[in-house]
Amino acid sequence: PRPDVVFFLLDAGADVNRASRRKGIAPLSLLLLRAARARAVSAKQQELAVSLLQAGADPSAVTRSGRGLVELAARARSLHLMRALLEAREQRAARKTQAGLVDAMRLQVHTVQQRGPRLDEVVAAAMAAEPGEEG
């Protein structure tokens, strides 16, 4: 993929993980497949790959032949891209975990709200309703 075209499309809000109609593969996967075949990554390809990751490209994507992107970066002999992919995976996993915790907390709050008054409120109301009776 041409960097200028990719940057233009990213600025326009293109889906960074959408497979092309012609090749049937997402831009980051295509870039790494080409680099792996050449056994080298140019500075422009590295810049583009990192930009795609920053724009939300899936670092855990797998090609149709079952190769992961980290494997392709290794075949392209790019330690820089291997690190970038692994860091992006870690960040993505952390965001998913954080989002899952927030969802769980929201569900817990919603469940408590649906249950009605708390037990201490019920006990206090019951005690207030029966004046004169002491235990």
Residue pairs with C-beta under 8 A, 6 or more apart in sequence:
1 27
1 30
1 31
1 48
3 44
3 47
3 48
6 27
6 48
6 51
6 52
7 51
10 16
10 51
10 52
10 55
16 26
16 27
16 28
16 52
16 55
16 56
16 57
17 26
17 56
17 57
17 58
17 61
18 26
19 25
19 26
20 26
20 27
20 30
23 30
24 64
25 33
25 63
25 64
26 57
26 58
26 61
27 52
27 57
28 49
28 52
28 53
28 57
28 58
28 59
28 61
28 69
29 61
29 63
29 69
29 72
31 45
31 48
31 49
31 52
32 49
32 69
32 72
32 73
32 76
32 81
33 63
33 72
34 45
35 41
35 45
35 72
35 73
35 75
35 76
35 78
35 81
36 67
36 72
36 73
36 75
36 76
38 76
39 75
39 76
39 77
40 76
40 77
41 49
41 73
41 76
41 77
41 78
41 80
41 81
46 78
46 80
46 81
49 81
49 84
50 81
50 84
53 59
53 84
53 85
53 88
57 88
58 92
59 69
59 70
59 85
59 86
59 88
59 89
59 92
60 68
60 69
60 89
60 92
61 68
61 69
62 68
62 69
63 72
69 85
70 82
70 85
70 86
73 81
73 82
73 85
74 82
117 125
